[in-house]
């Protein structure tokens, strides 16, 4: 139980990108399996057993979580005890509208999280490469007064000018950064509030009712325009719009964070052990991307086993 008896759930997306059935279907519907692009890179779909260690971190550091929902495309981890009363597999077919599946676009999958059967009003959302790294209370994610989500952003002191500068460089603005900028601009146009910070890229908190309102009412046109994009596409509505909307309405609380609160560790760039020792963040993401190669991914299980060696009750 959480704040004042509130129940708080945790939702993950998970995919096994080596499943031959899944690979055949993806190739058939997208005409591409893997490349080094932002859209089709292997890191977007590779299963490096991160979910196992994410669940270990949740069990160790957030034992107050009521239920854990794992959203998949007709898959399930072989090591997961799906009979555990706090674990529930949710298939895409359980939450998606007609005519949208199959979908390989995490931004689109996220739109329909509020449709998960029995999902609590207060829930956390996490990718499977995001981890609790300290004993955290429900108040870390929801305010004591009102139970509103805490929205964590990293400061962007250049504001909109940051994106102008990025466009002038050879690398330009990537899909993720562009979607976040578009989300902030959309909220400014609709509600007159612009939030220049960028999402901390870690475990986030939401109210199911506000999430639903964002999808079905506030940003319904943008959701309809994006939901048929089977893979990530420039112009997709990003869920950061839902958080920016909550902030604009006084139904969320803004907190700017640094690396000691929330860290994104780039496996191809950072020394995992040294980074954790230096910053000891409360949350961290061990981010896979198009910059990683298989020799980087081979390290992930070893690094996480060393950091989270105790099995959770969710493992067979």
Secondary structure, 3 states (H helix, E strand, C coil): CCHHHCCEEEEEECCCCCCHHHHHHHHHHHCCCCECCCCCEHHHCCCCCHHHHHHHHHHHHCCCCCCEEEEECCCCCCCECCCCCCEEEEEHHHHCCCCCCCCCCHHHHHHCHHHCCCCCCEEEEEECCEEECCCCCHHHCECCCCCCEEEEEECCCCCCHHHHHHHHCCCCCCHHHHHHHHHHHHHHHHHCCCCCCEECCCCEEEEHHHHHHHHHHHCHHHHHHHCCCCCCCCCCCCCHHHHHHHHHCCCEEEEECCCCCEEEEECCCCCHHHHHHHHCCCEEEEECCCCCCHHHHHHHHHHHHHHCCCCCCCEC
